[in-house]
Amino acid sequence: MAWIEFLGRRVELQSGMVIGRSRKCELHVDDPRASRQHCRLENDDQRWWVVDLGASNPTRRNKQLVQGRMALTHADVITIGNSDITFFDPDQSNSGSQDDDTEDEFDATFLAPAPMTPASPAVDNSTPVSAADSATGQVQAPASPQCATPAPTPTYPHPTPQPQAPIDPPANTTPVWPPPAADAPWTPQPTPHEGRGLRIMIIILIILALILGAIAGVLHFAPGLIS
């Protein structure tokens, strides 16, 4: 007789038992991560199965996702949300678990067959013996294969180099003497606009000076003219 243990409580199993967060389930699991109807336990007269009912947090068996349904063995742990439920079935012997492992291994091997290595053709390294050699009891060494003479490499005519015309020196290359000093201080040169502005400022200053001189002369001679 199989049973499950949850929170230290033993519950006898019945085929079709639904486990979930709803209180209408045969086993109520008070877990916020569990669905209302999370999974179902079924028996087909040979073994027990856990069936995932499309829960938002999928059911796990021994930390493996349950896709569709998965067979249960003795002492398996079913995880629903954050809750663990242990499955017990003393009727299952160790041989049954070994058969399951062998079956899984066979399926994996069948899905991924080992690559076959093609057999290499047999090479006859024996030396042929003629009738004369068999009479004398001597075996002649095989003649060494003749090496093929490599084909000559075709040669192509190379272009004849053409003489280059001499390069004339550029015109108007009068040497400057003395040469400019490399470390001569840089003197800023006024631009044309700066020179024009300077001349205008000088003219304005001259006009102002003349006007001030005229005003000073008038003020100097004004008392005499009034008297």
C-alpha positions as CSV (number, residue, x, y, z in Angstrom):
1,M,0.0,0.0,0.0
2,A,1.5,3.4,-1.1
3,W,1.1,6.6,0.9
4,I,2.5,10.1,1.0
5,E,3.8,12.2,3.9
6,F,3.2,16.0,4.2
7,L,4.1,18.1,7.2
8,G,4.6,14.9,9.2
9,R,1.1,13.6,8.3
10,R,0.7,10.3,6.6
11,V,-2.0,10.1,3.9
12,E,-3.0,6.9,2.2
13,L,-3.0,7.1,-1.6
14,Q,-6.1,6.6,-3.8
15,S,-5.9,6.7,-7.6
16,G,-7.0,10.1,-8.9
17,M,-6.0,12.0,-5.8
18,V,-5.8,15.8,-6.6
19,I,-3.3,18.0,-4.6
20,G,-3.6,21.8,-4.6
21,R,-4.4,25.0,-2.8
22,S,-8.1,24.5,-3.0
23,R,-9.8,23.0,0.1
24,K,-11.9,20.8,-2.3
25,C,-8.7,18.8,-3.1
26,E,-8.1,15.5,-1.5
27,L,-4.8,17.0,-0.1
28,H,-5.0,20.7,0.7
29,V,-1.6,22.5,0.5
30,D,-1.6,25.9,2.1
31,D,1.1,27.4,-0.1
32,P,0.7,30.7,-2.0
33,R,2.9,29.4,-4.9
34,A,0.6,26.3,-5.3
35,S,-2.3,26.3,-7.8
36,R,-5.8,25.5,-6.8
37,Q,-5.5,22.1,-8.6
38,H,-1.8,21.6,-8.9
39,C,-1.2,17.9,-9.7
40,R,-2.9,14.5,-9.6
41,L,-1.6,11.1,-8.5
42,E,-2.7,8.1,-10.6
43,N,-2.2,4.3,-10.5
44,D,-2.4,2.0,-13.5
45,D,-2.2,-1.3,-11.6
46,Q,1.6,-1.4,-12.2
47,R,3.0,1.9,-10.7
48,W,2.1,5.3,-9.5
49,W,2.3,8.5,-11.7
50,V,2.3,12.2,-10.9
51,V,0.4,14.3,-13.4
52,D,0.9,18.1,-13.7
53,L,-2.4,19.9,-14.1
54,G,-1.0,23.0,-15.9
55,A,0.1,24.8,-12.7
56,S,1.7,28.2,-13.0
57,N,4.6,26.9,-11.0
58,P,5.2,23.4,-12.6
59,T,5.3,20.3,-10.4
60,R,8.7,18.8,-9.8
61,R,9.8,15.3,-9.0
62,N,13.2,15.2,-7.3
63,K,13.8,18.7,-8.6
64,Q,13.0,17.7,-12.2
65,L,10.1,19.3,-14.0
66,V,7.1,17.1,-14.6
67,Q,6.0,17.5,-18.2
68,G,2.7,15.7,-18.7
69,R,3.2,12.9,-16.2
70,M,6.2,11.2,-14.6
71,A,6.5,7.8,-12.9
72,L,7.1,7.7,-9.1
73,T,9.4,5.4,-7.2
74,H,9.9,4.8,-3.6
75,A,11.0,7.8,-1.5
76,D,10.5,10.3,-4.4
77,V,10.0,14.0,-3.4
78,I,7.2,15.9,-5.1
79,T,7.6,19.6,-4.9
80,I,4.5,21.9,-5.2
81,G,5.4,25.5,-4.9
82,N,7.5,25.7,-1.7
83,S,6.1,22.5,-0.2
84,D,7.6,19.0,-0.4
85,I,5.6,15.8,-0.4
86,T,7.4,12.4,0.0
87,F,6.0,9.4,-1.8
88,F,6.4,5.9,-0.3
89,D,5.7,2.5,-1.9
90,P,7.3,-0.4,-0.1
91,D,6.2,-2.8,-2.8
92,Q,8.7,-1.4,-5.2
93,S,12.0,-3.3,-4.9
94,N,15.4,-2.1,-5.7
95,S,15.3,-4.2,-8.9
96,G,12.4,-2.1,-10.1
97,S,14.4,1.1,-9.8
98,Q,17.4,-0.5,-11.5
99,D,15.1,-1.5,-14.4
100,D,13.9,2.1,-14.6
101,D,17.5,3.3,-14.8
102,T,18.3,0.7,-17.5
103,E,15.3,1.7,-19.5
104,D,16.2,5.4,-19.3
105,E,19.7,4.6,-20.4
106,F,18.5,2.5,-23.3
107,D,16.2,5.4,-24.5
108,A,19.1,7.9,-24.3
109,T,21.4,5.5,-26.2
110,F,18.7,4.8,-28.8
111,L,18.1,8.6,-29.4
112,A,21.8,9.3,-29.8
113,P,23.5,6.2,-31.5
114,A,27.2,6.0,-31.5
115,P,28.9,7.0,-34.8
116,M,30.1,4.1,-36.9
117,T,33.6,4.2,-38.2
118,P,34.0,2.9,-41.8
119,A,36.3,-0.1,-42.1
120,S,39.5,0.7,-44.0
121,P,40.2,-1.5,-47.1
122,A,42.6,-4.3,-46.6
123,V,46.1,-3.8,-48.1
124,D,48.0,-6.8,-49.3
125,N,51.7,-6.1,-48.4
126,S,52.9,-9.6,-49.5
127,T,55.5,-9.9,-52.2
128,P,54.5,-11.9,-55.2
129,V,56.7,-15.0,-55.8
130,S,57.3,-16.3,-59.3
131,A,57.7,-20.0,-60.2
132,A,61.4,-19.6,-60.6
133,D,61.8,-18.0,-57.2
134,S,59.7,-20.8,-55.6
135,A,62.0,-23.4,-57.2
136,T,65.2,-21.7,-55.9
137,G,63.7,-20.7,-52.5
138,Q,64.7,-17.0,-53.0
139,V,62.3,-14.1,-52.9
140,Q,63.1,-11.0,-54.9
141,A,62.6,-7.7,-53.3
142,P,59.8,-5.7,-54.9
143,A,60.9,-3.1,-57.3
144,S,60.7,0.5,-56.0
145,P,58.0,2.5,-57.7
146,Q,59.1,5.0,-60.3
147,C,58.6,8.6,-59.2
148,A,56.9,10.7,-61.8
149,T,59.0,13.6,-63.1
150,P,57.3,16.9,-62.2
151,A,56.1,18.9,-65.0
152,P,58.3,22.0,-65.8
153,T,57.0,25.3,-64.5
154,P,56.0,27.6,-67.4
155,T,58.0,30.8,-67.6
156,Y,56.5,34.1,-68.8
157,P,58.5,37.0,-70.3
158,H,59.1,39.8,-67.8
159,P,58.5,43.4,-68.9
160,T,61.7,45.4,-69.7
161,P,62.2,48.3,-67.2
162,Q,61.9,51.7,-68.9
163,P,64.4,54.4,-68.0
164,Q,62.8,57.3,-66.1
165,A,63.3,60.9,-67.3
166,P,65.4,63.1,-65.0
167,I,63.3,65.4,-62.9
168,D,64.1,69.1,-63.5
169,P,64.5,71.3,-60.4
170,P,61.6,73.7,-59.9
171,A,62.0,77.3,-61.3
172,N,62.6,80.4,-59.1
173,T,64.5,78.5,-56.4
174,T,66.6,81.5,-55.3
175,P,68.2,80.7,-52.0
176,V,67.3,83.0,-49.1
177,W,70.3,84.3,-47.1
178,P,70.6,84.4,-44.3
179,P,68.2,81.5,-43.6
180,P,65.5,82.2,-41.0
181,A,66.3,81.3,-37.5
182,A,64.6,78.2,-36.3
183,D,64.0,79.6,-32.8
184,A,63.0,83.1,-33.8
185,P,60.3,84.6,-31.5
186,W,56.9,84.9,-33.2
187,T,55.7,88.4,-33.7
188,P,52.0,88.9,-34.3
189,Q,51.3,90.8,-37.5
190,P,48.3,93.1,-37.6
191,T,45.7,92.1,-40.1
192,P,44.4,94.6,-42.7
193,H,41.2,95.2,-40.7
194,E,43.2,95.8,-37.5
195,G,45.4,98.5,-39.4
196,R,42.3,100.2,-40.8
197,G,40.7,100.4,-37.3
198,L,43.9,101.8,-35.9
199,R,44.0,104.6,-38.5
200,I,40.4,105.5,-37.8
201,M,41.1,105.7,-34.1
202,I,44.0,108.1,-34.7
203,I,41.9,110.4,-36.9
204,I,39.1,110.5,-34.3
205,L,41.6,111.4,-31.6
206,I,43.1,114.2,-33.8
207,I,39.6,115.6,-34.4
208,L,38.8,115.5,-30.7
209,A,42.0,117.3,-29.9
210,L,41.2,120.0,-32.4
211,I,37.7,120.5,-31.0
212,L,39.0,120.6,-27.5
213,G,41.7,123.2,-28.5
214,A,39.1,125.3,-30.2
215,I,36.8,125.2,-27.1
216,A,39.7,126.1,-24.9
217,G,40.6,129.1,-27.1
218,V,37.1,130.4,-27.1
219,L,36.9,130.2,-23.3
220,H,40.2,132.0,-23.0
221,F,39.3,135.0,-25.3
222,A,35.6,135.2,-24.3
223,P,36.1,137.6,-21.3
224,G,38.0,140.1,-23.4
225,L,35.4,140.1,-26.1
226,I,32.5,140.6,-23.7
227,S,34.2,143.6,-22.0
